[in-house]
Amino acid sequence: MRPADVGRAVGETAGVAVAALCLWVVALRLWDLPHPGFQLSMVPVAVALFPLRRRRPEAVLLVLAVLAGVAPVVGPVTAATAYAVALGTIRPRRARLPGGASLLTVAAAAAAGPWVGPGSAAYGLELGLAMAMTAVVVPGLVGTVSGQQARLVWALRERGDAAERARRFADSEARLHERARIAAEMHDLVGHRLSLISLHAGGLELALDKADPELREEAVLVRRTTRDAMRELRQTLGVLGPLGRDTGPDALTAATGTRADVEALVAESHDGGIDVRLEWSGPDLDARPPRVRRAVHRVVREALTNVHRYAATSRVTVRVTHDDRTVGVAVRNGAPAAPAGPATGTGTGRGLPGLRERVELLGGTFEAYALPSGGFEVVAAVPAEPSDTVARSPVAAVPADPAALARDPAATVPVEPGDTVARNPASGGPADSPPSGSAEGAVVVPRGPRSAGALTLGLEAAALGVVMALAISLVYGQPRGTTPPPRPRLGMTYQELKGVFDNPAVRAAATGHEPARPPDAVGCVFPPAGADPGPGSFTVTRYCFDAAQRLVSIDRFTVPSVRDAPPWESS
């Protein structure tokens, strides 16, 4: 276990111990806590069981549930355990655990009530119900909801990471595909030039056969060297395979990217039902390098292809601007006039990333973005005379087989500038992921501050502690172990007549109206008068006792009531 985990475990154990002791102190000072020594002795037992909740969660929770029914002061320890167990509950069978623990709490409280509880089984049952709700049910529900929310958030985070890795993989594959396409174009250009050199070297070899044999040998060397260069070029670039649209009738030619070529692309789209128009500013591009013209051709063709696929009913403007320094291309389409139907083809997702790679390799800029009006715009700017230094875009290596990414999420993925990927300091690999089943190598998603979560959990625990204390007070605050005083009967002693005392006012009112006292009576008591039988009189009860203070007579009689009146009202 890491030192941080050890410190966290010690802090949690100390926290529940302090909460249990605080509840014991409150119960001792505010309520008539029965058997306080026994209640206090249960606190260290519960605290000792608390760290074992990670290894034996079911057994620890059930034992603590019994202790909470017997000694309510261990309720905070039981509540924290119920929350922790529910937080990690995934299997459905554990959902029945809080119910069983609640039943054990109620049964233990009812059984222990007459001995170490409130005083009777009925009071113990009330206490057990209160403890089951506050120490097991409520923390269990909160823990279950919190655990499900945490797992859902992590699953969404993992899904977002996987989507981000897939997007980067697709972008990197598109970049590599575009570089392969450029390499194939280089093969065509360089191969054509080498073929011309070899042809001229062969003619020179024939011409010098008789005129100058020594120079003929030099011509033979040039022709053989050119042939070797052609063979090595084919061996190096021959692994690229077929290039799809850039072969056959769509193969790039010397006229690619000129005004006539762009007009042909626009006319082809117009014949396909697209409302498209061309705006050309500046001279033709026939004097520009082939790589510039081919980049212009690719941008216009890819943008119009996307319009055919996703916005066939929109109006499109193709704008080409050409000056001495830059060649700019902008293809803008408005919002579709009719609701967009299903796409007319299945795109590979490589078009725009490939265009970006081609333009940036020439030292230009590329942007593709949605418009607020609902349309889309593709903008590219390419230097009219690119430098010979190739601008290299940082793309990390990717697996040769796309299925490798699905089999191993930790496989190499492209890393763009500014990205941050967590690394394991020991091995140099991706950092460890949280223990939720997620794969390693995921892009780290920043988490929210843990202090906010800890503060929220602390407030919830404090509120639960207050509710638990109030629930216990409702049980302990009731009168316990008291019985109503017995009804007076002859032969009872004065001490057995609890609640019977003499009232001087009633004695004075009874003077002259009371019946004769028994001969063996040595004294009589006149308790407070009862209800009035009618207006102008009230009932008096008289208890007479003999010399042994035993009740020998119970007499009830009526005496007239006297109403005090002001002097001017007296007759």
PESUL-V386715 format. One record per residue. N is the residue number from 1. RES is the residue in one small letter. OMEGA is omega in whole degrees, -180 to 180 (* if undefined). Layout:
<<N:RES:OMEGA> <N:RES:OMEGA>>
This chain:
<<1:m:-179> <2:r:180> <3:p:179> <4:a:178> <5:d:178> <6:v:179> <7:g:179> <8:r:179> <9:a:179> <10:v:179> <11:g:179> <12:e:179> <13:t:179> <14:a:180> <15:g:180> <16:v:178> <17:a:179> <18:v:179> <19:a:179> <20:a:179> <21:l:177> <22:c:178> <23:l:178> <24:w:180> <25:v:179> <26:v:180> <27:a:-178> <28:l:-176> <29:r:-173> <30:l:-176> <31:w:175> <32:d:-176> <33:l:179> <34:p:177> <35:h:-178> <36:p:178> <37:g:178> <38:f:179> <39:q:-180> <40:l:-179> <41:s:179> <42:m:-178> <43:v:179> <44:p:178> <45:v:180> <46:a:179> <47:v:178> <48:a:178> <49:l:-174> <50:f:-180> <51:p:-178> <52:l:-176> <53:r:-180> <54:r:-179> <55:r:-179> <56:r:-174> <57:p:-177> <58:e:-177> <59:a:-179> <60:v:-179> <61:l:180> <62:l:179> <63:v:179> <64:l:176> <65:a:176> <66:v:179> <67:l:178> <68:a:177> <69:g:-179> <70:v:-178> <71:a:-176> <72:p:-177> <73:v:176> <74:v:179> <75:g:178> <76:p:179> <77:v:178> <78:t:180> <79:a:179> <80:a:178> <81:t:179> <82:a:178> <83:y:-178> <84:a:-180> <85:v:179> <86:a:-180> <87:l:180> <88:g:-178> <89:t:177> <90:i:-178> <91:r:-177> <92:p:-176> <93:r:178> <94:r:179> <95:a:178> <96:r:-177> <97:l:179> <98:p:178> <99:g:177> <100:g:178> <101:a:178> <102:s:178> <103:l:178> <104:l:179> <105:t:-180> <106:v:-179> <107:a:-180> <108:a:180> <109:a:179> <110:a:-179> <111:a:-177> <112:a:-177> <113:g:-177> <114:p:-175> <115:w:-177> <116:v:-177> <117:g:-175> <118:p:178> <119:g:179> <120:s:-180> <121:a:180> <122:a:176> <123:y:177> <124:g:177> <125:l:177> <126:e:179> <127:l:179> <128:g:178> <129:l:179> <130:a:-179> <131:m:179> <132:a:-179> <133:m:-173> <134:t:-176> <135:a:-177> <136:v:-170> <137:v:-177> <138:v:176> <139:p:178> <140:g:178> <141:l:179> <142:v:178> <143:g:179> <144:t:179> <145:v:180> <146:s:179> <147:g:178> <148:q:179> <149:q:180> <150:a:179> <151:r:178> <152:l:179> <153:v:179> <154:w:177> <155:a:177> <156:l:178> <157:r:177> <158:e:179> <159:r:177> <160:g:177> <161:d:180> <162:a:178> <163:a:178> <164:e:177> <165:r:179> <166:a:179> <167:r:180> <168:r:177> <169:f:179> <170:a:179> <171:d:180> <172:s:178> <173:e:178> <174:a:178> <175:r:180> <176:l:178> <177:h:179> <178:e:177> <179:r:176> <180:a:178> <181:r:178> <182:i:178> <183:a:177> <184:a:176> <185:e:177> <186:m:177> <187:h:180> <188:d:-178> <189:l:-177> <190:v:178> <191:g:178> <192:h:180> <193:r:179> <194:l:177> <195:s:177> <196:l:178> <197:i:-180> <198:s:180> <199:l:180> <200:h:178> <201:a:177> <202:g:176> <203:g:178> <204:l:178> <205:e:178> <206:l:-178> <207:a:-177> <208:l:-177> <209:d:-178> <210:k:-175> <211:a:-176> <212:d:-178> <213:p:-179> <214:e:177> <215:l:178> <216:r:178> <217:e:177> <218:e:178> <219:a:178> <220:v:179> <221:l:179> <222:v:-178> <223:r:179> <224:r:178> <225:t:178> <226:t:179> <227:r:177> <228:d:179> <229:a:177> <230:m:-179> <231:r:178> <232:e:178> <233:l:178> <234:r:179> <235:q:-178> <236:t:-175> <237:l:-178> <238:g:180> <239:v:-176> <240:l:179> <241:g:-179> <242:p:-175> <243:l:170> <244:g:-172> <245:r:-179> <246:d:174> <247:t:179> <248:g:-177> <249:p:180> <250:d:-178> <251:a:-180> <252:l:-178> <253:t:180> <254:a:180> <255:a:-178> <256:t:177> <257:g:176> <258:t:-179> <259:r:179> <260:a:-180> <261:d:180> <262:v:177> <263:e:178> <264:a:177> <265:l:179> <266:v:179> <267:a:178> <268:e:177> <269:s:179> <270:h:177> <271:d:178> <272:g:176> <273:g:180> <274:i:176> <275:d:-173> <276:v:176> <277:r:-176> <278:l:174> <279:e:-177> <280:w:179> <281:s:180> <282:g:-179> <283:p:178> <284:d:-177> <285:l:-175> <286:d:180> <287:a:-179> <288:r:-180> <289:p:-179> <290:p:-178> <291:r:176> <292:v:-179> <293:r:180> <294:r:175> <295:a:177> <296:v:179> <297:h:-178> <298:r:-179> <299:v:-179> <300:v:-177> <301:r:-179> <302:e:180> <303:a:178> <304:l:177> <305:t:177> <306:n:176> <307:v:177> <308:h:-173> <309:r:-170> <310:y:-176> <311:a:-174> <312:a:-177> <313:t:-178> <314:s:176> <315:r:-172> <316:v:175> <317:t:176> <318:v:-176> <319:r:178> <320:v:178> <321:t:-174> <322:h:173> <323:d:-175> <324:d:-175> <325:r:-171> <326:t:170> <327:v:-179> <328:g:178> <329:v:177> <330:a:177> <331:v:-174> <332:r:175> <333:n:178> <334:g:178> <335:a:179> <336:p:180> <337:a:179> <338:a:177> <339:p:-178> <340:a:176> <341:g:178> <342:p:-179> <343:a:-177> <344:t:178> <345:g:179> <346:t:180> <347:g:178> <348:t:-177> <349:g:-178> <350:r:-171> <351:g:-176> <352:l:175> <353:p:177> <354:g:177> <355:l:179> <356:r:180> <357:e:-178> <358:r:-178> <359:v:-178> <360:e:175> <361:l:177> <362:l:-179> <363:g:-179> <364:g:180> <365:t:-178> <366:f:177> <367:e:175> <368:a:-173> <369:y:176> <370:a:180> <371:l:178> <372:p:-179> <373:s:-179> <374:g:179> <375:g:-177> <376:f:-179> <377:e:176> <378:v:-176> <379:v:178> <380:a:176> <381:a:-176> <382:v:176> <383:p:180> <384:a:177> <385:e:-179> <386:p:177> <387:s:180> <388:d:178> <389:t:-178> <390:v:175> <391:a:-176> <392:r:177> <393:s:-179> <394:p:176> <395:v:179> <396:a:179> <397:a:179> <398:v:179> <399:p:-179> <400:a:-179> <401:d:180> <402:p:-180> <403:a:179> <404:a:178> <405:l:179> <406:a:180> <407:r:-176> <408:d:180> <409:p:178> <410:a:180> <411:a:-176> <412:t:178> <413:v:-180> <414:p:180> <415:v:180> <416:e:177> <417:p:178> <418:g:179> <419:d:179> <420:t:178> <421:v:-179> <422:a:-179> <423:r:176> <424:n:-177> <425:p:-175> <426:a:-174> <427:s:-176> <428:g:-180> <429:g:179> <430:p:179> <431:a:-180> <432:d:177> <433:s:178> <434:p:-174> <435:p:179> <436:s:180> <437:g:-179> <438:s:-178> <439:a:177> <440:e:177> <441:g:-180> <442:a:176> <443:v:-175> <444:v:177> <445:v:-178> <446:p:179> <447:r:176> <448:g:-179> <449:p:-179> <450:r:-180> <451:s:179> <452:a:178> <453:g:179> <454:a:179> <455:l:179> <456:t:179> <457:l:178> <458:g:178> <459:l:178> <460:e:179> <461:a:179> <462:a:178> <463:a:178> <464:l:177> <465:g:178> <466:v:179> <467:v:179> <468:m:179> <469:a:178> <470:l:179> <471:a:178> <472:i:-179> <473:s:178> <474:l:179> <475:v:-178> <476:y:-180> <477:g:179> <478:q:177> <479:p:-176> <480:r:174> <481:g:-180> <482:t:177> <483:t:180> <484:p:180> <485:p:-179> <486:p:177> <487:r:-179> <488:p:176> <489:r:-178> <490:l:179> <491:g:179> <492:m:177> <493:t:-178> <494:y:180> <495:q:180> <496:e:179> <497:l:-179> <498:k:179> <499:g:179> <500:v:179> <501:f:-175> <502:d:179> <503:n:-177> <504:p:-178> <505:a:179> <506:v:178> <507:r:-180> <508:a:180> <509:a:-178> <510:a:-179> <511:t:-179> <512:g:-179> <513:h:-176> <514:e:177> <515:p:-179> <516:a:-179> <517:r:177> <518:p:-177> <519:p:-178> <520:d:-179> <521:a:178> <522:v:180> <523:g:-180> <524:c:-180> <525:v:179> <526:f:178> <527:p:179> <528:p:-175> <529:a:178> <530:g:-178> <531:a:178> <532:d:178> <533:p:-179> <534:g:179> <535:p:178> <536:g:180> <537:s:175> <538:f:-174> <539:t:179> <540:v:176> <541:t:-178> <542:r:177> <543:y:-180> <544:c:-176> <545:f:177> <546:d:-178> <547:a:179> <548:a:-179> <549:q:175> <550:r:-177> <551:l:-179> <552:v:-178> <553:s:173> <554:i:-176> <555:d:175> <556:r:-179> <557:f:-176> <558:t:178> <559:v:179> <560:p:178> <561:s:-179> <562:v:-180> <563:r:178> <564:d:-180> <565:a:177> <566:p:-177> <567:p:-177> <568:w:177> <569:e:-178> <570:s:-178> <571:s:*>>
